[in-house]
């Protein structure tokens, strides 16, 4: 079967300050399985297996850190990833109480320059008061999803969600504490919670988690040193040259399955035109084929040619925007072309161009598609309104005609009409004589 969509559950590649050099993400392929992508390796897991793996990995992190009071499950997963390079220097975990106005937040001064100010000057608190673009409904969060639809929240939705959570469950919810480092009263994680508390209750004293590190002289979003920057840059350049895989799934009557796949290795960063060939002569009773030009990346693809010994076979793109230049811009990281097979087929050879695109370009395409759909919907509503007006007008005219017909019928069948019939005949004779 063709999966109707792919939901990115987690990704290290869209978090700019991490600068993660390889592809690593977890996706829910609706109708198939959970996919974990690392470089060009893909693990297929059920939801149960994913939970078990997650639990085991978090327990492993706790065992490695081995500090009293440190538990991976107490931290936001994205913050935990950013924190990972500092954990070897973690000495202890403290819990203390502090007034909200004594906490500092990263924000901007009147000239737009980054600075540290207390919570009442933070962007999040101002957004709750409706004073900044922090609650812009068009800005998308990368690590907060809607529970019902798994869509990424906008800033405004995330802000309102956090506010309702604080109202409903109070603070802290479990061990979900605002996090500080050493003797600094700077919020490292939990600014939204702090702003919501200040917005609701004012300058109250709240419990916070204080992580005590040795030799900590850089913020969580800063790279430790130039050597690490150079190392990450080298890793990124190496990753760009990594080989990737094009796949051909074959359906023999029981749908598309991971074990029913042929693969062809490519390097998409070298040749502009890609050519892949899949030999199918040993596979019988093929009902359909699905071609995935690349696994796990947003891309746009132009199919230049499809050759096979089945004259009726052709590939059709799914879940994409067909651009005028011939490229198909895919809305998911699992680009697919589908083709039904009638009769025998022993090989498929595909020649195509492929360009990697970033998630922002895809979001713009989706936004444009939504805008087009909105315009079409408005046009349809307008046409429906006009059709309804014309229908009502016709109904009114039909009713008027029916009323006149009824009146004529009454006249023609009245006694007076019958009694005056001789007189009408006489009048007709007189008119002919004249």
Secondary structure, DSSP 8 states (H G I E B T S, - for coil): ---S-EEEEEESTT-GGG---S-EEEEEETTS-EEEEETTEEEEE-HHHHHHHHHHHHHHHHHHH--TT--GGGS-HHHHHHHGGGGGGEEEEEEEEEEGGG-EEEEE-TTS-EEEEEGGGSHHHHHHTT-SGGG-TTSEEEEEE-TTT--EEEHHHHHHHHHHHHHHH-S-BTTB-EEEETT--B-SB-HHHHHHHHHHH-S-EEEEEEEEESS--S-TTS-S-HHHHHHHHHHHHHHHT--EEEEEEEESSS---TTSEEEEEE-TTT-SEEEEEEE-TT--S--EEEEESSSSS-EEEEEEEEEES-TT---EEESEEE-TTS-EEESSSS-EEEEE--S---EEEEEEEEEE--HHHHHHHHHHHHHHHHHHHHHHHHHHHHHHHHHHHHHHHHHHHHHHHHHHHHHHTSHHHHHTHHHHHHHHHHHHH-
